[in-house]
Amino acid sequence: MPDTTTVTTTYVYAVGEDPPPDVPDDLTGVAGGSVRLVREAGLWAAVGGVPEDDFAEDAIATRLEDLSWLAATARAHHHVVDEMGRRAVVAPLALATVYRGDGRVRQTLAERAADFVELLGRFRGRAEWGVKVWAAERAPEKPPARAASGTEYLRRRRSALDRTSRDESADHAGAEELHRAAAGVAVAARRHRLHAPALTGRPERMVLNGAYLVEDADRDRWRAALAEASGDDRLSVEITGPWVPYSFVSPDPPAGEVT
Amino acid sequence: MSEVRETDRGADPLPALAQREIALVDLLDRLLAGGVVLVGDVTVSLAGVDLIRISLRALITSISPVEPASGRVTLPGQDEGAS
């Protein structure tokens, strides 16, 4: 669907440097729109047309609060970024970056060319990896029924609380050790928020949600460092990636810094 | 690019990885907090789309909501540090 005659809303997924890669013919993005390239100033942007109604100023704020719309948009956005990321070094754009027509995209590429070149240089030969660490669920506390006395009840209760607190600090220490190990071999490290089981769908407690920018050449060494740090049986480690470095578009704090 | 891989501690600390669909929460961690922010023609405040609010929504719409901790006997002065 060429849209050369009318000004439409142009959604930008990712930016890279020339020469541009081929865009797969069947690649579709947000709202099922096809993906094309807009080129300017030695850069290309992967873009697609989106329905103006969904992305108008007042509509989009409401839309983004609709979980099913947000989920579909996030997956479509990621799909395009990821596919382009397999073919070239790319800088991923924030979700729902839209312009009134391709001309405005060209203008922005020209204005921000130096920033993009710097960022793309930082991403070359590197990928983001995620590490989530989960602490196993504890055996449920024994019900404090039939305590012989109030004193006995208090003693049991206190000891249960002590045990919980000891376990939690051990989990925390284990997670910190894994983070340090992962950050130690990474170019940069970031920590995302820890999420509740309602959001993760796992009953275990999340104790680390880290992102690490790792040199492709160091991939095995990075995994080995994590494996070596995985000492505690109560913790399980989940690695995701490679990701286009979404978490590292802003200037990085030194790797290993505990944030 | 994003093969998502899962691992559990076993005999091999980081065994062979099984592929599965990317978790929405992993995506949102990255897409809501990451990516290059350009001033587009429509300015969207993604800060308003908070994962906490999404998680609340997920809780509310969850088919099997988490049981609230009920029936717990609490004595005065014994609830500090319990949460």
Interface residues (C-beta under 8 A of the other chain):
Chain A: T9 V12 V15 F55 A56 E57 I60 A61 L64 E65 L67 L70 A71 A74 R75 H77 H78 D82 E83 G85 R86 A91 P92 L93 A94 L95 A96 T97 V98 Y99 R100 R104 T108 R112 F116 L119 A127 E128 G130 K132 P144 G150 Y153 L154 R157 R158 L161 S165 H192 R193 H195 A196 P197 A198 L199 T200 G201 N209 A211 R223 L226 A227 E228 S230 D233 L235 S236 V237 E238 I239 T240 G241 P242 W243 V244 Y246 S247 F248 V249
Chain B: M1 S2 E3 V4 R5 E6 T7 D8 R9 P13 L14 L17 I22 A23 L24 V25 D26 L27 L28 D29 R30 L31 L32 A33 G34 G35 V36 V37 L38 G40 D41 V42 T43 V44 S45 L46 G48 V49 L51 R53 I54 S55 R57 A58 L59 T61 S62 V66 V73 L75 Q78 G81 A82
